[in-house]
């Protein structure tokens, strides 16, 4: 097989090795299968149709009407190929292509045919015309006869689709090599059109019956009670492209937006080239409430059928771009194959994403890693769940020997076994009838999600594709025997690599509200909030009088308080969701200290000496419309100001305010992971205001005390970042590391106890402190207060020193550590300084910033200082700010 390279490099980097027992034959005109088989048997060849060991039920070899994968029982050589070509003239043989096996793929899944008669070429500079360089023919041989197929080039994002008619003289492999040998070539990229040996659909049909449409009840699209279809059944203006094997255009239970196209000819319509597409279309949008058959998820939406011919990567790219150009806003893709070229398909996915399409792609049915293109981050990768809401595996109770693929790209799962749906009517489909009651696989799971996307776009047409995806992921139910957890890069809730964000729930996705308290004026509600300090200018305001003034961005109008009288807290709640929020409640807490870290739930829900609850005035709302706001109101009683604020110790700091908002249909918050930091930045239902505004005089000495650490922070290293960039260069700023805590009398720093000690911690502390132990009964004469007496101590009594908690191993960037009167200070010399230190787990540490207000400061001048606490990974977990206002 000298005309075909023994090895090639796949676009993924994997090696493609020539399989010399297989070929792909192409006919000039369609022939009856029996005639092809008769020809092959005469040549001691056979069609690739026999079941492969470990093959997923329902998989098919990717024969077309003119192309057939052929296998030989012995290796094929050039002489055998010549005999096939000579004998094939009577059959109408057009060309013979090689078959390659992709390294790392199991069985026949990695077998593919890079087509020998097609070259996909991208020029370094785009122009209106296209012309290959001359001199590409072999010495003494003809030049390649090449024609560009404009209709296919049109949907290939800059690649030209070139078809070689004299493929026997020069094939695409030889053309690529000769182009690569040329200097100053205008070619920027050369790709092959790749045809998989197995049809890359994800279906596993069987013949067992099952109660009709259990799936629609499970995902709460329909069934008892209030469901998604009570909100919408889809709009006729919403178009879902079923990119598949076409659809039965005459099926009585399907309605189409357009007749579609055949991707082999780039003409005609989306009529079936197989059974698979009609089954997928029924799950997406079988007609709702017409008294016939089944109902799709979006039963009043419309379908754009697009039919594969050879399932090549060129057809995938063309299909995506065709859908984008012909009115679809969602594409359902129930297929996957790792052998396709990313360079051909990824630009089409990117273009469709840029055009605001939602793309739903099956993860596949091999119980292993997710297949391409579901691995592309711009698509929703859909896995299959079984009838007991676990990931479908070979051990699922349905008994089917396949499993839903899973991994880091998975988004959500949906039902994928025993799914009733439409079938090609009559005897031409999976069954003799108009319906298949047991359609299986991630092929059946994917159209459920595409239908949900269509429902969301029908009722909320202004949402973009990112927002639609967020609705689907945030409202998925955390089902299955797996643990969901907060995961880096997964911003829509807790996640698991088997189930993604969970199994979809149609009602929740359509009914979702998203109540929030802004972390700053520019907060859009995206989680996590990254627009600045989330403790400075949140939508929480404190006023001396109940005057309804709400200007959170102005410290002088948002954090003024008076001792000895009632003060008022305003909390503004915004519903950024698409649905009216129901039963909205707001609660607040005040801490009697300026803390740098707060943990949910204890700091946000407890009412104790460290978490004081102000008096509620307006705290609940029956509803908040989408896009609307409401103002909750609380009062700090006059008696509370005596202990909550620091005047009694001559430290005029203000406490931290915490607020939380909940709603019956804020499903994202209900499903959110509620651990980790920074909690208020990660969850927009939580907010804090940790900004003190203090009136001072020019020339005054000023101290800003605060508390570092948390009772629920068990790290042993921590950093502070101090920002003095808003202070004059000559204005001193010093951090005191060894404060006594007198500024915060509500906290007993000397007797702190770890709320979650390890089993050996008490013993370790005892050994470390090495206290005084009385070995015998002992009597000691001593004085207590004004009384002298005898203290009797029994044998074994101890006198242990109180444990001391001191910050250790301090290093500074942007400042210097100095020692004064036995205490440590850090002089902040740069606009931003970072102090790294060791600490004990679960302990609070009192610190303070000291400065001097310039003597010549004018009235109204403001001097701002910010301090942030970072965890061991360098992530801000909280902070506090001080604004000194010269009066």
Residue pairs with C-beta under 8 A, 6 or more apart in sequence:
1 18
1 20
1 76
1 77
1 78
1 81
1 98
2 78
3 78
3 171
3 173
3 174
4 18
4 98
4 116
4 171
4 173
5 18
5 173
6 17
6 18
7 15
7 16
7 17
7 18
8 15
8 16
8 100
8 114
8 173
9 15
9 16
10 16
10 102
10 339
11 191
11 341
11 342
11 343
12 102
12 338
12 342
14 102
14 103
14 104
15 102
15 103
16 100
16 101
16 102
16 103
16 112
16 114
17 100
17 101
17 103
18 98
18 99
18 100
19 98
19 99
19 100
19 101
19 111
20 75
20 76
20 77
21 71
21 72
21 73
21 74
21 75
21 76
22 48
22 69
22 70
22 71
22 72
22 99
22 111
22 197
23 69
23 70
23 72
23 76
23 81
23 84
23 96
23 97
23 98
23 99
24 67
24 68
24 69
24 70
24 96
24 97
24 98
24 99
24 113
24 115
24 195
25 67
25 68
25 70
25 84
25 88
25 93
25 95
25 96
25 97
26 66
26 67
26 93
26 94
26 95
26 96
26 97
26 117
27 36
27 66
27 67
27 68
27 91
27 92
27 93
27 94
28 66
28 92
28 93
28 94
29 66
29 92
30 65
30 66
31 66
31 91
31 92
33 47
33 63
35 91
36 47
36 68
36 91
37 46
37 47
39 87
39 88
39 91
40 46
40 47
40 70
42 87
43 83
43 84
43 87
44 72
44 73
45 70
45 71
45 72
45 84
46 70
46 71
46 73
47 61
47 63
47 68
47 69
47 70
47 71
48 61
48 68
48 69
48 70
48 71
48 197
49 61
52 107
52 108
53 107
54 106
54 107
55 107
55 108
56 204
56 365
56 366
56 401
56 402
57 204
57 205
57 206
57 400
57 401
57 402
58 203
58 204
58 205
58 206
58 440
58 441
59 198
59 199
59 201
60 198
60 199
60 201
60 274
61 69
61 197
61 198
61 199
62 69
62 195
62 196
62 197
62 198
62 199
62 200
62 310
62 311
63 69
64 264
64 273
64 309
64 310
66 94
67 195
67 310
69 99
69 113
69 197
72 80
81 96
84 93
84 96
85 93
85 96
85 168
95 116
95 117
95 167
95 168
96 116
97 113
97 114
97 115
97 116
97 117
98 113
98 114
98 116
99 111
99 112
99 113
99 197
100 111
100 112
100 113
100 114
101 110
101 111
102 110
102 111
102 112
102 338
102 339
103 110
104 110
105 338
105 339
106 366
106 368
108 197
108 198
109 198
109 337
109 338
109 366
110 338
110 339
111 196
111 197
111 198
111 339
112 194
112 195
112 196
112 197
112 337
112 339
113 194
113 195
113 197
114 172
114 173
114 192
114 193
114 194
114 195
115 172
115 192
115 193
115 194
115 195
115 312
116 164
116 167
116 171
116 172
116 173
117 163
117 164
117 165
117 167
117 171
117 172
118 161
118 162
118 163
118 164
118 172
118 192
118 193
118 314
119 146
119 162
119 164
119 172
119 175
119 176
119 190
119 192
120 156
120 159
120 160
120 161
120 162
120 189
120 190
120 191
120 192
120 193
120 314
120 344
121 130
121 132
121 159
121 160
121 162
121 187
121 189
121 190
121 191
122 158
122 159
122 160
122 187
122 188
122 189
123 130
123 160
123 186
123 187
123 188
124 186
124 187
124 188
125 186
126 158
130 148
130 160
130 162
132 144
132 146
132 162
132 179
133 179
133 182
133 185
133 186
134 143
135 143
135 182
136 143
136 144
136 170
136 175
136 178
136 179
137 143
137 144
137 169
137 170
138 170
138 174
141 169
141 170
142 166
142 169
142 170
144 164
144 166
144 169
144 170
144 175
145 164
145 165
145 166
146 162
146 163
146 164
146 165
147 162
147 163
147 165
148 160
148 161
148 162
148 163
149 161
149 162
149 163
149 266
151 266
151 267
152 161
152 266
152 314
152 318
153 159
153 160
153 161
154 321
155 317
155 318
155 320
155 321
155 322
155 325
155 348
156 314
156 317
156 318
156 321
156 344
156 347
156 348
157 317
157 321
157 347
157 348
157 351
158 347
159 189
159 191
159 344
161 193
161 314
164 170
164 171
164 172
164 175
170 178
172 192
176 190
176 192
179 185
179 187
179 190
180 190
189 343
191 341
191 343
191 344
192 341
193 312
193 313
193 314
193 344
194 312
194 313
194 339
194 340
194 341
195 310
195 311
195 312
196 311
196 312
196 337
196 339
196 340
198 337
199 274
199 276
199 311
199 335
200 311
200 335
200 336
200 337
200 364
200 371
201 244
201 245
201 274
201 276
201 334
201 335
201 441
201 443
202 334
202 335
202 336
202 362
202 363
202 364
202 365
202 441
202 442
202 443
202 446
203 276
203 279
203 334
203 439
203 440
203 441
203 443
203 444
204 365
204 400
204 402
204 440
204 441
204 443
205 430
205 436
205 438
205 439
205 440
206 400
206 438
206 440
207 438
208 418
208 438
209 437
209 438
210 418
210 420
210 437
210 438
212 294
212 420
212 437
213 222
213 294
213 295
213 420
214 387
214 415
214 418
215 283
215 414
215 415
215 419
215 420
215 448
216 222
216 223
216 295
216 297
217 223
217 224
218 389
218 415
218 503
219 228
219 297
219 414
219 415
219 448
219 452
219 503
219 504
219 505
219 506
220 227
220 228
220 505
220 506
220 507
220 508
221 227
221 228
221 229
221 297
221 451
221 452
221 506
221 507
222 228
222 229
222 295
226 507
227 506
227 507
228 452
228 455
228 506
228 507
228 509
228 510
228 511
229 288
229 299
229 506
230 507
231 455
231 459
231 507
231 510
231 511
232 455
232 458
232 459
232 510
233 288
233 289
233 298
233 299
233 300
233 455
234 285
234 288
234 297
234 298
234 299
234 300
234 301
234 451
234 454
234 455
234 458
235 300
235 301
235 458
235 459
236 255
236 300
236 301
236 302
237 302
237 458
238 298
238 301
238 302
238 329
238 330
238 454
238 457
238 458
239 257
239 301
239 302
239 303
239 304
239 327
239 328
239 329
239 330
240 284
240 285
240 298
240 301
240 302
240 303
240 304
240 328
240 329
240 330
240 331
240 332
240 450
240 451
240 453
240 454
241 303
241 304
241 305
241 306
241 319
241 322
241 323
241 326
241 328
241 330
241 331
241 332
242 277
242 280
242 281
242 284
242 303
242 304
242 305
242 306
242 332
242 447
243 306
243 308
243 316
243 319
243 320
243 323
243 331
243 332
243 333
244 276
244 277
244 280
244 281
244 305
244 306
244 307
244 308
244 332
244 333
244 334
244 335
245 272
245 273
245 274
245 275
245 276
245 277
245 278
245 307
245 308
246 260
246 262
246 269
246 270
246 271
246 272
246 273
246 274
246 277
246 278
246 305
246 306
246 307
246 308
247 254
247 256
247 260
247 270
247 271
247 272
247 277
247 278
247 281
247 303
247 305
247 307
248 254
248 271
248 272
248 278
248 422
248 423
248 424
248 425
248 429
249 256
249 259
249 269
249 270
249 271
249 305
250 425
251 278
251 422
251 424
251 425
251 434
252 292
252 293
252 425
252 434
253 282
253 286
253 287
253 290
253 292
253 293
253 294
253 422
253 434
254 278
254 281
254 282
254 285
254 286
254 287
254 303
254 422
255 285
255 287
255 302
255 303
256 270
256 302
256 303
256 304
256 305
257 302
257 303
257 304
257 327
257 328
258 304
258 326
258 327
259 269
259 270
259 305
260 269
260 270
260 304
260 305
260 306
260 307
261 267
261 268
261 269
261 270
261 306
261 307
261 322
262 268
262 269
262 270
262 271
262 273
262 307
262 309
263 306
263 307
263 308
263 309
263 315
263 318
263 319
263 322
264 273
264 307
264 308
264 309
264 310
264 315
265 309
266 318
269 305
269 307
270 277
270 304
270 305
270 306
270 307
271 305
271 307
272 278
272 307
272 424
272 428
273 307
273 308
273 309
275 423
275 424
275 428
275 429
275 430
276 334
276 443
277 305
277 307
278 422
278 423
278 424
278 429
279 421
279 422
279 423
279 429
279 430
279 436
279 439
279 443
279 444
280 332
280 334
280 421
280 443
280 444
280 446
280 447
281 296
281 303
281 305
281 422
281 447
282 293
282 294
282 296
282 421
282 422
282 423
282 435
283 296
283 297
283 419
283 421
283 439
283 444
283 447
283 448
283 451
284 296
284 297
284 298
284 301
284 303
284 332
284 447
284 450
284 451
284 454
285 296
285 297
285 298
285 299
285 300
285 301
285 302
285 303
285 451
285 454
286 293
286 294
286 295
286 296
286 299
286 421
286 422
287 293
287 295
287 296
287 299
287 300
288 295
288 296
288 299
288 300
289 295
289 299
293 422
293 434
293 435
294 420
294 421
294 422
294 435
296 447
296 451
297 447
297 448
297 450
297 451
297 452
297 454
297 455
297 506
298 451
298 452
298 454
298 455
298 458
300 458
301 451
301 454
301 455
301 458
304 323
304 326
304 327
304 328
306 319
306 322
306 323
308 315
308 319
309 315
311 335
311 337
312 340
313 340
313 341
313 344
313 345
314 344
316 340
316 344
316 345
316 348
316 373
317 344
317 345
317 347
317 348
318 348
320 331
320 345
320 348
320 349
320 351
320 352
320 359
321 348
321 351
321 352
323 331
323 352
323 357
324 351
324 352
324 355
324 357
328 357
329 356
329 357
329 358
329 454
329 457
330 357
330 358
330 359
330 360
330 450
330 453
330 454
330 457
331 352
331 357
331 358
331 359
331 360
331 450
332 360
332 446
332 447
332 450
333 359
333 360
333 361
333 362
333 373
333 379
333 446
334 362
334 441
334 442
334 443
334 444
334 446
334 447
335 361
335 362
335 443
336 361
336 362
336 363
336 364
336 370
336 371
336 372
336 373
336 374
336 405
337 371
337 372
338 371
338 372
340 372
340 373
342 372
345 372
345 373
345 376
346 373
346 376
349 359
349 373
349 376
349 378
349 379
350 378
352 359
353 359
353 378
353 465
356 464
356 465
357 465
358 380
358 450
358 453
358 457
358 465
358 468
358 469
359 378
359 379
359 380
360 379
360 380
360 382
360 446
360 447
360 449
360 450
360 453
361 373
361 374
361 376
361 379
361 380
361 381
361 382
361 446
362 371
362 374
362 382
362 441
362 442
362 443
362 445
362 446
363 370
363 371
363 374
363 381
363 382
363 383
363 384
363 404
363 405
363 406
363 407
363 409
363 410
363 442
364 370
364 371
364 374
364 404
364 405
364 442
365 384
365 402
365 403
365 404
365 405
365 441
365 442
365 443
366 402
366 403
366 405
367 393
367 394
367 402
367 403
367 404
367 405
368 403
368 405
369 405
369 406
369 407
370 381
370 405
370 406
370 407
370 409
370 410
371 405
373 379
374 381
374 382
374 405
374 409
375 381
375 409
377 409
380 411
380 412
380 449
380 453
380 469
380 472
381 409
381 410
381 411
381 500
382 410
382 411
382 412
382 413
382 414
382 442
382 445
382 446
382 448
382 449
383 391
383 392
383 404
383 405
383 406
383 410
383 412
383 413
383 416
383 442
383 445
383 498
383 499
383 500
384 391
384 392
384 404
384 413
384 414
384 415
384 416
384 417
384 441
384 442
384 444
384 445
385 391
385 392
385 404
385 413
385 414
385 415
385 416
385 445
385 479
385 480
385 499
385 503
386 392
386 393
386 396
386 397
386 398
386 415
386 416
386 417
387 396
387 397
387 398
387 415
387 417
387 418
388 396
388 397
389 477
389 479
389 480
389 503
390 396
390 479
390 480
390 481
390 482
391 403
391 404
391 406
391 413
391 480
391 482
391 498
391 499
392 398
392 400
392 402
392 403
392 404
392 416
392 417
393 403
393 404
394 400
394 401
394 402
394 403
396 417
398 417
398 418
398 440
400 417
400 440
402 440
402 441
404 413
404 416
404 442
404 445
405 442
406 497
406 498
406 499
407 497
408 497
410 497
410 498
410 499
410 500
411 469
411 472
411 473
411 500
411 501
412 449
412 472
412 473
412 476
412 499
412 500
412 501
412 502
412 503
412 504
413 445
413 499
413 500
413 502
413 503
413 504
414 445
414 446
414 448
414 449
414 503
414 504
415 444
415 445
415 448
415 503
416 440
416 441
416 442
416 443
416 444
416 445
417 440
417 444
418 437
418 438
418 440
419 438
419 439
419 440
419 444
420 435
420 436
420 437
420 438
420 439
421 435
421 436
421 439
421 444
422 434
422 435
422 436
423 429
423 430
423 431
423 433
423 434
423 435
423 436
424 430
425 433
425 434
426 432
426 433
426 434
429 436
430 436
430 439
448 504
449 472
449 504
452 472
452 504
452 506
452 509
453 468
453 469
453 472
455 506
455 509
455 510
456 463
456 468
456 471
456 472
456 509
456 510
456 578
457 463
457 468
459 510
459 578
460 578
463 471
463 578
470 492
471 509
471 512
471 578
472 504
472 509
473 492
473 493
473 500
473 501
474 492
474 493
474 501
474 512
474 667
474 668
474 671
475 504
475 505
475 508
475 509
475 512
475 667
475 668
475 671
476 493
476 500
476 501
476 502
476 503
476 504
476 505
476 671
477 502
477 503
477 504
477 505
477 508
477 671
478 484
478 494
478 499
478 502
478 671
479 499
479 502
479 503
480 496
480 498
480 499
480 502
480 503
482 496
482 498
482 499
483 496
484 493
484 494
484 495
484 496
484 499
484 501
484 502
484 673
485 494
485 495
485 496
485 673
486 494
486 495
486 673
486 675
486 676
487 494
487 495
490 501
491 526
491 527
491 528
492 501
492 668
493 501
493 668
493 671
493 672
493 673
494 501
494 671
494 672
494 673
495 501
496 502
502 671
505 667
508 665
508 667
510 579
511 579
511 665
511 667
512 577
512 578
512 579
512 665
512 666
512 667
512 668
513 575
513 577
513 578
513 579
513 580
513 581
513 582
513 624
513 626
513 663
513 665
513 666
514 525
514 575
514 576
514 577
514 581
514 666
514 668
514 684
515 573
515 574
515 575
515 576
515 577
515 581
515 584
515 624
515 661
515 662
515 663
515 666
515 669
515 685
516 523
516 525
516 573
516 574
516 575
516 576
516 661
516 684
516 685
517 538
517 539
517 540
517 571
517 572
517 573
517 574
517 659
517 660
517 661
517 684
517 685
517 686
517 687
518 525
518 538
518 539
518 552
518 572
518 574
518 684
518 687
519 529
519 531
519 534
519 538
519 680
519 681
519 684
519 687
520 529
520 531
520 532
520 533
520 534
520 536
520 537
520 538
521 537
521 552
521 553
522 531
522 532
523 529
523 531
523 538
523 684
524 576
525 574
525 576
525 684
527 682
527 683
527 684
528 678
528 681
528 682
529 681
529 682
529 684
530 681
533 866
533 868
533 879
533 881
534 678
534 680
534 681
534 687
534 688
535 656
535 680
535 688
535 689
535 690
535 691
535 878
535 879
535 880
535 881
536 690
536 691
536 866
536 881
537 552
537 553
537 558
537 691
538 552
538 659
538 687
538 688
538 689
539 552
539 571
539 572
539 573
539 574
539 687
540 552
540 569
540 570
540 571
540 588
540 657
540 659
540 687
540 688
540 689
541 549
541 550
541 551
541 552
541 557
541 558
541 559
541 569
541 570
541 571
541 689
542 558
542 559
542 560
542 561
542 567
542 568
542 569
542 570
542 636
542 654
542 657
542 689
543 549
543 560
543 567
543 568
543 570
544 560
544 561
544 562
544 565
544 567
544 568
545 568
546 568
546 633
546 635
548 570
548 631
549 557
550 558
550 570
550 572
550 631
551 557
551 558
552 558
552 572
555 691
555 693
555 862
555 883
555 885
556 693
556 885
558 689
558 691
559 654
559 689
559 691
559 692
559 693
559 883
560 693
561 567
561 636
561 641
561 645
561 654
562 641
563 641
563 642
563 645
563 647
564 638
564 641
564 642
565 638
565 641
566 635
566 636
566 637
566 638
567 635
567 636
567 641
568 633
568 634
568 635
568 636
569 588
569 614
569 633
569 634
569 635
569 636
569 657
570 631
570 632
570 633
571 586
571 588
571 631
571 632
571 633
571 634
571 659
571 661
571 687
572 629
572 630
572 631
572 632
573 584
573 586
573 621
573 624
573 629
573 630
573 631
573 632
573 661
574 628
574 629
575 581
575 584
575 624
575 625
575 626
575 627
575 628
575 629
575 663
576 627
576 684
577 626
577 665
577 666
578 626
579 626
579 665
580 623
580 624
580 625
580 626
581 623
581 624
581 625
581 626
581 663
581 664
581 665
581 666
582 622
582 623
582 663
582 664
582 665
583 620
583 622
583 623
583 663
583 664
584 620
584 621
584 622
584 623
584 624
584 630
584 661
584 662
584 663
585 619
585 620
585 621
585 661
585 662
585 663
586 619
586 620
586 632
586 659
586 660
586 661
587 605
587 613
587 616
587 619
587 659
587 660
588 613
588 614
588 632
588 634
588 657
588 658
588 659
588 660
589 603
589 604
589 605
589 606
589 607
589 611
589 612
589 613
589 657
589 658
589 659
590 611
590 612
590 613
590 614
590 636
590 640
590 644
590 655
590 656
590 657
590 658
591 598
591 603
591 610
591 611
591 612
591 655
591 656
591 658
592 609
592 610
592 612
592 643
592 644
592 655
592 744
592 746
592 747
593 610
593 655
593 656
593 706
593 707
593 744
593 746
593 747
594 653
594 654
594 655
594 656
594 690
594 692
594 704
594 705
594 706
594 707
594 880
595 656
595 690
595 706
595 707
595 710
595 844
595 878
595 880
596 690
596 706
596 707
596 708
596 709
596 720
596 867
596 868
596 869
596 877
596 878
596 879
596 880
597 677
597 708
597 709
597 710
597 713
597 869
597 877
597 878
598 604
598 656
598 658
598 679
598 680
598 688
598 710
598 878
599 677
599 679
599 710
599 711
599 712
599 713
600 674
600 675
600 679
600 683
600 686
601 674
602 611
602 711
602 712
603 611
603 658
604 658
604 660
604 686
605 660
607 613
609 746
610 746
610 747
612 640
612 644
614 634
614 635
614 636
614 637
614 640
615 634
615 635
615 636
615 637
616 633
616 634
617 633
617 634
617 635
618 631
618 632
618 633
619 632
619 633
619 634
621 630
624 630
624 663
632 659
632 661
636 644
642 648
643 746
644 655
645 652
645 653
645 654
645 655
646 652
646 653
646 705
646 743
646 744
648 745
649 742
649 743
649 745
651 703
651 705
651 743
652 692
652 694
652 695
653 692
653 694
653 704
653 705
653 706
653 743
653 882
654 691
654 692
654 693
656 688
656 689
656 690
656 880
657 688
657 689
657 690
658 680
658 686
658 687
658 688
659 686
659 687
659 688
659 689
660 685
660 686
660 687
661 685
662 669
662 685
663 669
666 685
669 683
669 685
672 683
672 685
674 683
676 682
677 713
677 871
677 875
677 877
677 878
678 875
678 876
678 877
678 878
679 686
680 686
680 687
680 688
680 878
681 876
688 878
690 878
690 879
690 880
690 881
691 880
691 881
691 882
691 883
692 704
692 880
692 881
692 882
692 883
693 883
693 885
694 702
694 882
694 883
694 884
694 885
695 885
695 886
695 887
696 702
696 853
696 884
696 885
696 886
696 887
697 853
697 886
697 887
698 853
698 854
698 855
698 856
698 857
698 858
698 886
699 852
699 853
699 854
699 855
699 857
700 852
700 853
701 850
701 851
701 852
701 853
702 850
702 851
702 852
702 853
702 884
703 743
703 848
703 849
703 850
704 848
704 849
704 850
704 851
704 865
704 882
705 739
705 743
705 744
705 846
705 847
705 848
706 846
706 847
706 848
706 849
706 867
706 880
707 744
707 747
707 844
707 845
707 846
707 847
708 718
708 720
708 839
708 844
708 845
708 846
708 847
708 869
709 718
709 839
709 842
709 843
709 844
709 845
709 869
710 842
710 844
710 877
711 752
711 754
711 755
711 842
711 843
711 844
712 755
712 756
712 842
713 841
713 842
713 871
713 877
714 756
714 841
714 842
715 839
715 841
715 871
715 872
716 838
716 839
716 840
716 841
716 872
717 836
717 837
717 838
717 839
717 872
718 836
718 837
718 839
718 869
718 870
718 871
718 872
719 834
719 835
719 836
719 837
719 869
719 870
719 874
720 735
720 834
720 835
720 837
720 847
720 867
720 868
720 869
720 870
721 832
721 833
721 834
721 835
721 867
721 868
721 870
721 876
722 733
722 735
722 815
722 828
722 832
722 833
722 834
722 835
722 849
722 865
722 866
722 867
723 831
723 832
723 865
723 866
723 867
723 868
724 731
724 733
724 828
724 831
724 832
724 833
724 865
725 831
725 832
726 863
726 864
726 865
727 733
727 851
727 863
727 864
727 865
728 854
728 863
730 854
731 851
731 852
731 853
731 854
731 863
732 827
732 850
732 851
732 852
733 827
733 828
733 849
733 850
733 851
733 865
734 825
734 826
734 827
734 828
734 849
734 850
734 851
735 815
735 825
735 826
735 828
735 835
735 847
735 848
735 849
735 850
736 823
736 824
736 825
736 847
736 848
736 849
736 850
737 807
737 810
737 823
737 824
737 825
737 826
737 837
737 847
738 806
738 823
738 824
739 846
739 847
739 848
740 749
740 846
741 747
741 749
741 846
743 846
743 848
744 846
747 844
747 846
749 805
749 844
749 845
749 846
750 802
751 802
752 805
752 842
752 843
752 844
754 761
754 841
754 842
754 843
755 842
756 842
765 803
766 800
768 803
769 800
769 801
769 803
771 798
771 799
771 800
771 801
772 798
772 799
772 800
773 796
773 797
773 798
774 793
774 794
774 795
774 796
774 797
774 798
775 795
776 795
777 792
777 793
777 794
777 795
778 792
778 793
778 797
779 790
779 791
779 792
779 793
780 790
780 791
780 793
781 788
781 789
781 790
781 791
782 788
782 789
782 790
782 791
783 789
805 839
805 840
805 843
805 845
807 837
807 838
807 839
807 845
808 837
808 838
808 839
809 836
809 837
809 838
810 817
810 824
810 826
810 835
810 836
810 837
811 835
811 836
811 837
812 826
812 833
812 834
812 835
812 836
813 830
813 833
813 834
813 835
813 836
814 828
814 829
814 830
814 831
814 832
814 833
814 834
815 826
815 827
815 828
815 829
815 830
815 833
815 835
816 826
816 827
816 829
817 824
817 825
817 826
818 824
818 825
818 826
818 827
819 825
826 833
826 835
834 870
839 845
849 865
849 867
849 882
851 863
851 865
851 884
853 863
853 884
853 886
857 863
857 886
858 886
859 886
859 887
860 885
860 886
861 885
861 886
862 883
862 884
862 885
862 886
863 883
863 884
863 886
864 881
864 882
864 883
864 884
865 881
865 882
865 884
866 879
866 880
866 881
866 882
867 879
867 880
867 881
868 876
868 878
868 879
869 876
869 877
869 878
869 879
870 876
870 877
871 877
